[in-house]
């Protein structure tokens, strides 16, 4: 081997050795993690239908009996309905559509007697409104399972006297969102077993 060939070979060996030590001692870790992040971006929270589907939250009502009222005009066209209304006789049991923790019991002019349940991963909120009242023992901080009795169908708030129904809403929550925040999603496909709308 010529002197020039030996020098070039020596340089190649040095460069390769330096590269190998950089990788083995973590010098390339940040760039590998950045590459992985580009390949696999953070995924959004799982839809609430993954695993067990949402239960229809009014006792005795099946998925086939639901009507999609999402987006209907309300208040003379001033707002859009961001939930589903499930008509039922007053006093019909209202049950948890999914597991979670009762985050807020609240009385409002529009929703009347309401209740919010946050999913265990805190990524989803389930809203129950126009209740006639809460079930015994229901309180903020209570952990519930799918099907746990929460309250009873009523006509409180702006439902209108005798217009007994459950106003049921679903919101996707961001980190730090409080019970009244989040991005509303159409509950109908989640309850009816259809593909969720994004």
Residue pairs with C-beta under 8 A, 6 or more apart in sequence:
1 9
21 27
22 28
44 172
45 121
45 123
45 124
45 172
46 121
46 123
47 190
47 196
48 54
48 98
48 119
48 124
48 170
48 190
49 190
49 193
49 196
52 98
52 146
53 190
53 191
53 193
54 97
54 98
54 170
54 187
54 190
54 191
55 95
55 96
55 97
55 98
55 146
55 147
56 62
56 63
56 66
56 86
56 97
56 191
57 86
57 94
57 95
57 96
57 97
57 126
57 128
57 150
57 166
57 168
58 86
58 88
58 92
58 93
58 94
58 95
58 153
58 166
59 88
59 92
59 93
59 94
59 95
60 88
60 92
61 86
61 88
63 191
63 192
63 193
64 192
66 84
66 86
66 188
66 191
66 192
67 84
67 85
68 84
68 186
68 188
68 192
69 81
69 83
69 84
69 85
69 188
70 81
70 82
70 83
70 84
70 186
70 187
70 188
71 80
71 81
71 82
71 186
72 80
72 81
73 79
73 80
73 81
74 80
74 81
82 169
82 184
83 127
83 129
83 167
83 168
83 169
83 170
83 184
83 187
84 167
84 168
84 169
84 186
84 187
84 188
84 191
85 165
85 166
85 167
85 168
86 165
86 166
86 168
87 164
87 165
88 153
88 164
88 165
88 166
89 153
89 164
90 132
90 152
90 153
90 154
90 155
90 164
91 132
91 152
91 153
91 154
92 152
92 153
92 164
93 135
93 149
93 151
93 152
93 153
94 128
94 131
94 149
94 150
94 151
94 152
94 153
94 166
95 146
95 147
95 148
95 149
95 150
96 117
96 126
96 144
96 145
96 146
96 147
96 148
96 150
97 126
97 146
97 168
97 187
97 191
98 117
98 119
98 124
98 126
98 146
99 119
99 120
99 143
99 144
99 145
99 146
100 117
100 118
100 119
100 120
100 124
100 126
100 143
100 144
101 117
101 118
101 120
101 141
101 142
101 143
101 144
102 115
102 116
102 117
102 138
102 139
102 140
102 141
102 142
102 143
102 144
102 150
103 116
103 117
103 118
103 125
103 140
103 179
104 114
104 115
104 116
104 140
104 179
104 180
105 114
105 115
105 134
105 138
105 139
105 140
106 114
106 115
106 116
106 179
107 113
107 114
108 114
108 157
109 157
109 158
110 129
110 157
110 158
111 127
111 129
111 130
111 156
111 157
111 158
111 167
112 129
112 130
112 131
112 154
112 155
112 156
112 157
112 158
112 159
113 129
113 130
113 131
113 132
113 133
113 134
113 151
113 154
113 156
113 157
114 127
114 128
114 129
114 130
114 131
114 157
115 127
115 128
115 131
115 134
115 138
115 150
115 151
116 125
116 126
116 127
116 128
116 179
116 180
117 125
117 126
117 128
117 144
117 150
118 124
118 125
118 126
118 173
118 179
119 125
119 126
122 173
122 175
123 172
123 173
124 170
124 171
124 172
124 173
125 170
125 171
125 173
125 177
125 179
125 182
126 168
126 169
126 170
127 167
127 168
127 169
127 170
127 171
128 150
128 151
128 166
128 167
128 168
129 157
129 166
129 167
129 168
129 169
130 153
130 154
130 155
130 156
130 157
130 159
130 164
130 165
130 166
130 167
131 150
131 151
131 152
131 153
131 154
131 156
131 166
132 151
132 152
132 153
132 154
132 155
132 156
132 164
133 151
133 152
133 154
134 150
134 151
135 149
135 150
135 151
135 152
138 149
138 150
138 151
144 150
153 164
153 165
153 166
154 164
155 161
155 162
155 163
155 164
155 165
159 165
159 167
168 187
168 191
169 184
169 187
170 184
170 185
170 186
170 187
170 190
171 181
171 182
171 183
171 184
171 185
172 182
172 183
172 185
173 181
173 182
173 183
174 181
174 182
174 183
185 196
185 197
186 196
186 197
188 194
189 195
189 196
189 197
190 196
